[in-house]
Amino acid sequence: MTHYQLPITIMAISLIVHIANEDPVVCEVDEMPKPTDQVLLISNPRRLDGKDLSYLAEDVTTIILPWHRIHYVEILPSAELEEVIGFVRE
């Protein structure tokens, strides 16, 4: 009997990060930060309207933010969850 292992796809978690003295940043993380983390590693940072951040170089896709610069973080619902909620609301 042969066992096949299905590929595991890790869904990124979408966040809105509120940085001190900056506009909020929409981004993704691979996993939720742990209480012991000193920094937040985010991917695909962009403004709320989807435009590039003016203070980053053109090809930057990942940045490291120290927690002392972050006011708070909003966790966005996944697209799958949003579809279910939208269906129930209609």
C-alpha distance (Angstrom), angle and dihedral (degrees) to the residues before:
residue distance angle dihedral
M1 . . .
T2 3.79 . .
H3 3.78 121.0 .
Y4 3.76 118.4 -148.8
Q5 3.74 121.6 -158.0
L6 3.76 116.0 -145.1
P7 3.80 116.1 -135.7
I8 3.77 112.5 -103.0
T9 3.77 115.9 -134.2
I10 3.76 116.1 -158.0
M11 3.77 112.1 -147.6
A12 3.74 115.0 -144.3
I13 3.79 117.3 -124.3
S14 3.81 113.8 -127.2
L15 3.79 117.9 -137.5
I16 3.77 141.2 177.4
V17 3.80 107.9 -141.6
H18 3.81 118.0 -160.2
I19 3.80 107.4 -150.9
A20 3.80 122.8 -166.1
N21 3.84 111.7 -94.5
E22 3.83 92.7 -3.7
D23 3.78 136.9 93.6
P24 3.82 115.5 -95.3
V25 3.81 116.3 -85.4
V26 3.80 125.3 -141.2
C27 3.81 112.4 -147.7
E28 3.78 146.7 140.2
V29 3.79 133.3 -111.9
D30 3.79 128.4 -167.0
E31 3.80 93.5 -136.6
M32 3.76 138.5 4.3
P33 3.80 113.9 -87.8
K34 3.77 118.0 -103.2
P35 3.82 122.2 -125.9
T36 3.80 89.3 -113.1
D37 3.84 95.2 55.0
Q38 3.80 115.8 115.1
V39 3.81 95.2 -165.2
L40 3.79 139.1 30.0
L41 3.82 115.6 -128.6
I42 3.81 109.1 -153.2
S43 3.80 132.9 -178.4
N44 3.81 131.3 -151.0
P45 3.82 96.5 12.5
R46 3.80 114.2 -163.9
R47 3.79 141.4 152.0
L48 3.79 121.0 -90.5
D49 3.82 89.2 -98.7
G50 3.83 90.6 54.1
K51 3.81 96.6 -107.3
D52 3.81 123.7 133.1
L53 3.80 120.3 -91.1
S54 3.80 109.2 -104.0
Y55 3.81 94.3 -143.1
L56 3.84 95.2 57.3
A57 3.78 127.9 80.7
E58 3.80 114.9 -104.5
D59 3.82 99.6 -104.1
V60 3.82 99.2 40.6
T61 3.82 112.2 127.1
T62 3.82 101.5 163.8
I63 3.80 131.7 41.1
I64 3.79 135.3 179.4
L65 3.80 116.7 -135.9
P66 3.80 122.4 -167.9
W67 3.81 112.2 -130.1
H68 3.81 93.0 -125.5
R69 3.85 88.2 68.7
I70 3.82 93.9 52.1
H71 3.81 121.1 87.3
Y72 3.79 96.3 -173.5
V73 3.80 143.4 -33.8
E74 3.81 128.1 -128.1
I75 3.80 118.3 -152.7
L76 3.80 112.0 -142.9
P77 3.79 119.5 -145.2
S78 3.79 116.3 -108.2
A79 3.82 118.6 -105.2
E80 3.81 90.3 -112.1
L81 3.79 92.3 53.5
E82 3.81 90.8 45.5
E83 3.83 90.7 54.3
V84 3.81 91.0 52.8
I85 3.80 93.0 47.1
G86 3.81 91.7 46.0
F87 3.81 91.2 51.2
V88 3.81 92.1 50.4
R89 3.82 92.4 48.1
E90 3.81 93.2 52.4
